[in-house]
C-alpha cells in the first residue's frame, strides 16, 4: 500500500516547526527518523494531511554532557547515541539498551525522540527513560514545559505530548560510581519487536545495592516499573535468593496480554527470567566499576 496524499513541510528552524504544528494541529504529524511513522503511513494507519519533517532543525540533533547528566536532542540518531562516549560513561543503561534496537540500518536513521514520542510500550527506549526518571522537554508556540517520564507515557502509542507540541530533548541523569546496567529482551528473531524486555541498573557501595532501577517492556500498555522490586533490592548484595525473590515478585505482579506471538503466561515467565539475568549482569558490572574507573556496560 501507499500513504494518502499529504503536504510535506521542511522547516529550517525550531520556531518554523512550532508555527507549522500550531497551524495544522490534529491534521499534522511530526516526521523525525521515520522508522515508526512511515510504516504506519504506508498501511494507512496514520492519515495526516500535513507532515512536518524536522530533519533540518540542527538544534534538535545535539547530544551534550551537562552538570547533572546527559541531554539528548530529539533528532539525535540512535546510532550516534550508541557510539557516544558521554552516553557510555554517564548513562550506562541507555548505552546497554541501544544495541538491542532493531538493526544497524534502522538505528542509523531512527532517532531517540522519534521512538520515545511514538510511545510503543514494547520498545527499548521508553523503559530506559522510565527507569531513569528522565525528563522530556516539549515546546510549542505557547512555551516550553518539562514532563517527567512517569507522566509521559499515557497508554499504548499515546504520550502526554499535545498536537501542537514538539519533543525537543530528553534529559537523562548521570550515574554515580559503582553503577552497572544491563538490558535483556526476547524476540522471535534478532531485531524483531521484543516480546518482553527488562532494563536494570544498580548502584553498589561496599557490596550492597544503594540504588536500583528496573523497568519492563512488552507486559503492559506503558513501560512497567516495579518499584516494590527496586525496594526489595536496596540494601542487599543481590545474591541468588534476592534475585530469585525479585523474579518471582515480577511474575506475580505483571499482567501481560497474549497474542499470536506469545501467550500471557509465556510473557510472565520470561519477564522473571530476563529480570534475573539483567540484575546479575548489572550487579557484576557495578562491582567492577565501584572504584569509578571502570564504567563498562554489562
N, C-alpha and C positions, 0 to 999 in steps of 0.2 A: 504494500500500500504506500501511499504518499500523503504528506500533510495537506490540510486545507490551505487555501490561499491566505497569506498574511503579509503585512508590511514589515520590512526589516529596517530597524534603526541602528546606527552605529555611532553613538556619541563618543567624543574625544575626551570629555571631562566628566567628573562626578556630577557636577551641577547640571550638565546637559542630560545625563542619565536620569537624575531625580526629577527634572522637569518632564521628561517623557513618561515616567511612571505616574506622576501626578496627573498628567493629561489623559492617559489611557486607562488607568485604574484596573478594574476587573478584566478589561479586554486586553491587557498587556501581560507579557511574561518575560522574565529576565533570562537571557542566554549567557551562560558562563562557559564551562568547558563543553557542554552539550552531550556528555556521555550518558546522562539520565534523561534529559529533556528530548533529545532527538528521537530516541525510540518511541517515546510517548506521542510525539508529533506524527511519526510515520504510521503508527497504529490508530491515530486519531483519538487517542485517549486524552490528549490535550488539544484544545482548539482555540488558541489565542488569535485575535485579529492583528496583534502587534507583537513583534519580538524586539526586545531591547538588548542588543549584543554589547556587553561591557568589556569585551576583549581589548579594546583600545584605551581603556581608562588605566593609565600606568600606575596611578596611586593605589590601585587595588591589588597590585601584584608585588607588594613589598613584604618581605619577612625580616623581622628585626628582633634582636635581643634587647630586652628592657631591664630596668632595675628589679622588676617583680616577676619576670618570666619571659615568654616568647609571644610576640604578637604576629599573627599571620594574616596578611591581606586576603580577602575573599577570593581573588583571582590567582593566588599562588598555586602553581601546578603541584599535584600530588608528588610527582617525581622530584621536583625541586625541593620540597619539604623533606622527602625521603633522603636526599643527599645532603641536607643541611647540617653542618657541624653544630649549630646552635640548637637545633631540634634534638640531635643525638645526645648532646651534653646536658641540656636543661629540661627536656620534655621526653624522657625515655619511653613513656607509654605510647605517645604519638609515633615515635620512631619505630616502636615494635609493631604497631598496627599497620602502618603504611604499606609494607611489602605484601600484605595479605589482600590488598585491594586489586581485584581482577587480574590484569596482565600489564606488563610494562607499556605497551602502546596506549592502553586506557589511561594509565597514570600520567603519561606524557601530555595528555590533553585534559584529563579531569582536574578539577580544582577543588580545594578544600571547602571553599564557600559554597560551591555548587552542590557538592554532596551533602553538606550539612543543611542547606536550605531545602533540599529535596526531602529530607526527613524520613528516609527509609529506615525502619527500626531493625532491619536485618543487616544494614551497612555497618562498617567498622568505625567510621569517624564519629557518628552520634554517640556510641557507647564510650568512646575515649573522652569526648567533650563532657559527657555527663559524669563519668568517674572523676575527672579532674576539676569539676566545678568551673569549667571555662566560662568566659563571659562573651556574649555576642554583641557586637555594636551594629545597630541598624540606623540608617539615615533616610530621611525624606525631606521634602521642602519645608516640612514642619519643624525640622531639627533632628537631633540625634538622641538615641536612647540606648541604654545598656540592658541586656536581657540575660539573666543567669541561666545556665544550661538546664537547671531543674525546671525552669518555666518555659523553655524554648520549644520543646517537642510536645505537641498537644495530643496527637493521635497519629495513626498511620498516614504518612505523607502530608501531614499538616503541622505547621510550625506557628510560632507567635508573630511572624512577620505579617504586616499589613500589606494590602495590594500595592500601595504606593511606596513601600519601603524597600530598601536595598541593603542586604548584608554587606558591610564594608570590611570588617575584620573580626578575628576571633583571638581572644587573649587567653593564653594558657599559663598557669602559674608555674614558677620554677620549682624544682625539686631540691630537697636537702641532700647532703652527702649521706651515703648509706641507703640509697634508694635503688630498687630494682624493679623492672617492669617486664611483663610478658603478655602476648596476645595469642590466643588459641582459638581456632574455629574448625568446623567440619562442613564440607560441601560435597555435593555429588562428584564434582571434579575440581581440580585445582583451578581457581579463578572464577568458579561459579558463585552465585549468590550463596552465602553461608546459611546452613540450616540452623546452626547455633554458633554463637561466638562469645568469648569471655575476655574482657580486658581486666588485668590485675596489676596493681602497683603497691609495693610495700616499702616502708622505710624502717630500717633496723638500727638499733643502738645497743651495744653490749649484748648482741644476740637476741634481743627482744624486739617485737614489732611495735613501733611507736605510732605508725600511721598505716592504714590500709584502705585501699580504694578498689572497688570491684564493680563491674557493670556487665550485664549480659545483653546480647543482641539476638534477635530472632525468636524471643519467647513471649513477647507482648507487643502491644500496639506502639509502644515507645521503648527506648532503652530502659532496662530494668536494673536498678541499683539496690541490691540487698544490704541495707545499712546494718541489719542485725548480724550479718556475716562479717562485715567490717568490724563491728564491736567485738565479735567473738574472737577475732584475730589479734586485736590490740593487747599488748602485754604478754603475749605468748612467744614461744620460739618456733611457732608454725611447724610443730612436729607432726608425725603421721596421724596421731589421734585427733589433733586440732584440725588438720586439713580434711580428714575424713568426716568429722562432725560438720565442718563448713559445707562440704559437698552434699551431705545428707540434708542439711538445712535448706540448701538451694532447691534440691529435688522436691522438698515438701512444700515450698512456697511458690515456685513458678507455676504459671498456668498457661502453657503454650497451647496453641490450637494445631490440629492435624490438617494436612492437606495431601495432595497427590505425591509430594516429595518425601514426607515423613509423618509418622503418627505423633500425637501429643506425647504419648509415653516415651517414644524414642527420643524426642527432643528433651524431655525432662531428664532422662537418664544421661544423655550426652552432656547436658548442662553441668551435671555434677562431675562427670569425668573431666571435662575441659577445665572446670574451676580448680580441681585438684592439681591438674597438670600445670596450669598457669601460675598458681600460687607457689608451687615448689620451684619453678624456674625463677619467678620474681624474687623469692626469698634468697635463693642461692646467689643470684646476681647482686642483691642488696648487701649480702655479707661480704662479697668481694669488693664492693665499692664503698664500704663503710669508712675507709680512710679518705674518701673524697677524691681519689686519683683515678680509680678505675670505674668509669661510668658506662661500661659496655652493656648492651641490652641482651636479655635472655632470648 
